Amino acid sequence: MTQRPLILITNDDGMAAPGLKALVEVARHLGEVVVVAPDSPQSGQGHAITISEPLRLKKVNTFESIEAWECSGTPVDCVKLAKHIVLKDREVNLCLSGINHGSNASINIIYSGTMSAAMEASLEGINSIGFSLLDYSWEANFSACKPFIQEIITYVLSNGLTNCKLLNVNIPMVNHEEIKGCLICRQSEARWVERYVESEDPRGQKYYWLTGDFVNYDDGKDTDIWALENGYISIVPSGHDLTRYEAIEHLKPLETAVLTN
Amino acid sequence: MTQRPLILITNDDGMAAPGLKALVEVARHLGEVVVVAPDSPQSGQGHAITISEPLRLKKVNTFESIEAWECSGTPVDCVKLAKHIVLKDREVNLCLSGINHGSNASINIIYSGTMSAAMEASLEGINSIGFSLLDYSWEANFSACKPFIQEIITYVLSNGLTNCKLLNVNIPMVNHEEIKGCLICRQSEARWVERYVESEDPRGQKYYWLTGDFVNYDDGKDTDIWALENGYISIVPSGHDLTRYEAIEHLKPLETAVLTN
C-alpha cells in the first residue's frame, strides 16, 4: 500500500469517550483517520439501526487535524453514514471500533454497539476490528493496551484477514508487563443471568431496572474468557452467519410434517 | 406433556400489530399463552437492551382471556422482563416472536427485533421460534400462513429441537395453496445496499433518512432466500455463536507478532 490507508473509527460510548481518544491516538500514526461517532452513549444498542426517523451529522473538532463527525444515531448508523455520506463511497481500508469501556467477550458481542458497528463495516466488505478493555470505568487507563492495539492494527493492515473480515479483541485490565500476549480464540458459551431492581418513581409508579451477572458455562481453554482470565488478549475471528449447521439434518422431518398437512 | 405448555409470545411491531394477533390466535389452542410486547414499534432494534433507564410494565386487555403486558423497552427487554417479572421464573416451554410484518431472512436476522427477542429466550434455554411474513404492510393478510405456523409450533412442542434452540421461520407472500411446503435452510449470504435520502427540515437543517435494497450474493439452493423465492417457507436453525472457526488457524501468526513486540 503506497498511499496511507484510510481508517474509519467509530464507537458506542460516544465522541467524548476516553477510549475513542486512545484509539485515535494509536491509529493516526498508521493511516488517514476519519471518525464518525454517536453524539451520545449507545451501549447495549446491539445491531440497532434508525429507520423511523431522520439522522443528523455534525462536524466537530474533537481531535486535532482529524476529520470527525458526530451522528445522532446508533453505532451501526454511524458506519452506514460514514461510508455513504462522509466518505462518499471512498475505499475504506480498515474500520476500528472502540476502545470500548468494558468487555465485549463471549455473548456480549450480540448486545454490543461497538461490535455491531465493526460488524456492519465487515458486511460492507471492510476488514474491521472491535477493541474493548475489561474496565467499565469512564476513567479507565488505556495506556497499557495501546502498544498491543498498534501491533494488531499493523498486522491486519499488512497481512489482511483470511476467511473472515471481523475481529473481536478484548484486553484484560492489567498492567502492560502483565499481559502475556494474545490468543486466537472461539467465543465462549456464556450468558447474563439477569435481575431487575424493582422500585417506585417519585410519582409512585413502579419501575424495573436491569442488572445481572455474567456466567461462563464453558470450560474450554480455547475460549476468549479463558484467555482473558489467564492474562491474554483474546482475539475472536467473527462473522454474521447465525446458522446452526449441526441442527439442519435433525430438522428434516419437519419438512415432511408440514407437507402432509 | 400432560399440563398445557406455557407459551411466551412477543414481537417487535408492538402490542397493536395484526401479526401479533394472528400468532396469538394460533398459539392459544396449543398452550397457555402469555404476551409481553413493546408498547411501540421496535423494528430495526436488533439485540438492543435498555440499561440506562428504567422500564415499565402495564397489564392490558388486548386479547380476550389472555394475560398480556405492554413493556416500555425493546423486544429483548420484553423477554427478560417476561421471564423474571411477569412469569416469576416459571418454566416457559416455548417462546414465539412475531408474526413480523416483513422478511427476517438472511442478514435481516441481525437487525431484527423479532429475531433478537427469540434469540434472547433461546439464551435462557427456551426453545424459540421467530415468524415473519414477507409482507411489510400493516394490513398484511396472515390467514394463508396460520395453518403452517400451527404445524411448526406443534412439531416443536412434540419433538423439541436438537442441536439448536432457535428457528428463523420466513413465509412467502403467496396464497395458501401456492405454498409448496417448508425447507430447512442455511442463512443466505446477502446484505443491504443502503442509500440515504438527503433533505432539509423546516428549520433548514440537513437530515438523512435510511433506505436501501436487499441484495442476495448467494446462489446456493440450500438457502432461505432460494426457498422463499421458490414458494417454500424457510426454516433456519439459528444460534448465537459468531466465531468464524475457519479463520482461527490463519490468524495464529498474529499471536507470535504480538508476543515479539
Interface residues (C-beta under 8 A of the other chain):
Chain A: P41 S43 G44 Q45 G46 H47 A48 I49 T50 I51 S52 E53 P54 L55 R56 L57 V76 D77 K80 L81 K83 H84 I85 I107 I109 I110 Y111 S116 M119 L123 E124 P147 F148 E151 I152 Y155 N159 L161 T162 N163 C164 L166 L167 N168 G181 C182 L183 I184 C185 R186 Q187 E189 R191 E194 R195 Y196 E198 S199 D201 Q205 K206 Y207 Y208 W209 L210 I233 I235 V236 P237 S238 G239 H240 D241 L242 T243 R244 Y245 E246 A247 I248 H250 L251 K252 P253 L254 E255 A257 V258 L259 N261
Chain B: P41 S43 G44 Q45 G46 H47 A48 I49 T50 I51 S52 E53 P54 L55 R56 L57 V76 D77 K80 L81 H84 I85 I107 I109 I110 Y111 S116 M119 L123 E124 P147 F148 E151 I152 Y155 N159 L161 T162 N163 C164 L166 L167 N168 G181 C182 L183 I184 C185 R186 Q187 E189 R191 E194 R195 Y196 E198 S199 D201 Q205 K206 Y207 Y208 W209 L210 I233 I235 V236 P237 S238 G239 H240 D241 L242 T243 R244 Y245 E246 A247 I248 H250 L251 K252 P253 L254 E255 A257 V258 L259 N261
